[in-house]
Amino acid sequence: MNAATEAPTSDTRPLVVGIGGTIGGPSSTERALAIALDAAGEQGFRTRLFGGADMAKLPLYDPKAAHRTAEEQDFVATVRRASALIIASPGYHGSISGVVKNALDLLEETARDTDRAYLADMPVGLIATAYGWQATGSTIAALRSIVHALRGWPTPFAAAINTQLTKFDDEGGASDPAVIEQLKLVGKQVARFAPLAGLAD
């Protein structure tokens, strides 16, 4: 299944949600995320991708807002249904991008959920892309810190992609087969750990 679309609501398979990309069209980050999501799909999960275009529709998070937009409601409701997440961010100035952080800030809406507050006990795969190695490491570290704050479990392996060396194409591939395998491992790990957390029933 193409990671950009979600299976029909009648599909009872557990859901892996991908969050990531950049504003302005499909990016290396979003393409990397799609590869990881497809790998989770191959393990029997349905998938939903919130890419750059989706995150661009989310207003800046206002914790005191009386109403949420349809896009905000859809995003939060989808994460609530998820058994696992994969988060991908470009490395901007040594950390995650604003649009990815804004989407994650919106998960404050789940703080008082009785079934699962935030990302409690949820496996979360991480991907960072940057034009050089230095920003990939600090971006992965920032993502791990955020996931811990949201009570989630970052999976053991995180994919750090140097886009100066690896190029992605419109067909869903990448110039380095090793990078593709790393991204697939991210997807396989979230699929493997979701049942252990009791979230894939």
N, C-alpha and C positions, 0 to 999 in steps of 0.2 A: 504493500500500500504506500502511496505517496504520503510522506510525513506531513505535508501541508494541509491535509484534510482529515477530518475525524470520521470514524465509522458511524453508521446510523445509530440512533439512541437505542434501538432494539438489540444492538450488539452488546453482549454482557461481558466481553473480555475486559480484563483490567486495562486501565488507561495510563500511558506515559505521556506527560506534557513537556514540550520543549519551549523554552523561552530564550530568545536571543536574536541578534541581528543588528542592523544599523538602518537609520532612516535614509531613504534615497534609492531603494531597489535592492534586489538580492545581493548579498555581500558574501565575502569569504566566510564570515562567522555563521551566517544563516545556512550556507551550503554545508559547512562542517556539521552543524547541528542536525541538518536533514539526514546526513549519512548515519549519525549516531542513532537518530530516531528510527530510521529504517531497520537498523540492526535490532533494536528492541522489538519492532514489528515482526521481524523474522522469528522472534522467540515466543510469539503468540499474543503480543500485546497490541491493542489499538493505540493510535498516536494522534496527537494534535500539536501543531506548531504555531506558536505566536511569534511571528517574525517582526522585522523592522516596521513594515507597514501597519501591522496590528498594534505594536507598541506606540507608534506615532499618534494613534487615535486616543490614547489614554491621556487625559489631562494631568497636569502636575498634581501629585497626590496632596489633598487637603484633608487632614484628619478630622476637621470640623465641618466638612461639607454635609449638608442635610440630605442630599440626593446623589446617587451615583449614575453615571451615564450607562447606556445599554452596553457599551464596550467594556466598561469597568465591571459591570455585573456579570457579563459573560466570562471575562477573564477569571474573576474570583470563583465563580461557580464551577468552572472547568478545573481549576486547581483543587477545589474541594473534592471533586470526583476522582482525582488522580491517585494512582498507587505509587507513582515515582515521578520525578522531574529530571530534566536535563537542562542546565543553564549554560548558555554560551555568550561570552562577551568579548568584544574587541578590547585591547589594552589601550586606554586613552590616558596619557600622562601618568602612567604607572598604576592605573587602577581600572575599575569597570566603567562602562559608559553610562551616561546619565539616563538614557532611555531604559536600559536594563535595570538600573537601580530604582527608577521610578516605578516600574512594574513590580519589583519586589517589595517596595514600600507599600503598595496597594494591598499586600497580603496582611497588613495590619487589620484589615476587615475580618480576618479569621481569628483574631485574638481571643474572642469569647466563645468560640465554637466549643460545644460540649463533646462532640465526637472526636475532634482533632484540632487543637489550636495550632495555628501557624503550619509548620511542616513536621510536626511531631512524629518521630519514628519513621519518617519517609526517607528512602534512599534518594540521593541527589547526585547525578553525574555532572561533571564540570568540564568546560572547554574554554580555553582562552586563545585568541588569535592576536597577533601583533606583528608589525613590520620590524622584526628583530627579536632576540631572545629575552632581553632584560624585562620588558613589560609583560611577557607571558607569565613569568614566575610571580611577579607582584600581583597580577590580576587573578591568578589562581588562588593566591593566598587571601586576597580580599574576598573572593567568592566563598572560600571555605569558612572564613570568619562570619560572613553573612548567614550562610546556611546553619552554622552552629547557633547563631543568635536566634534563628527561626526554629531551632530545636530539631533540625533535620540531620541526616547522616550523610556526609559527603562520601562517595564511594572511594575505595582505596586508590584507584587510578584516575588521574585527570589528564586530559589531552592538552598539551601546549603546542600551538601551531605557529611556526614562523612563516608568515606569508611572503617574506622576502625570498624564501626558498621553495615554498609549496604554492602552486596555483590551482584553483578550483575551476571547473568548467560548468557550462549550462546543462550538461547531461547528468550531473550528479557525481562526477568523478573528481579526482585530484591527481596532480602530476607525480606524487610520491606514494607508491603502494603502502609503504610503512605507515604513513599518516592515515590512510584509509583504515588500516587495521587497528590503529590506536583509537580512532573514532568509533569503530565498530565495538571495540572492547568497552568503551564507555556505555554504549547502549546495552551490551550484553550484561554488564555488571548491574545496572539498575534493574534489569529484568530478573537477574538471579537473586538479588537481595530483597526485592519487593515481597515475595512470599515469606521470607524469613521474618519480616516486620509485621506479618499478618495483614498486609494491605492489598493482596492480590487475590482475595477470595471472591 
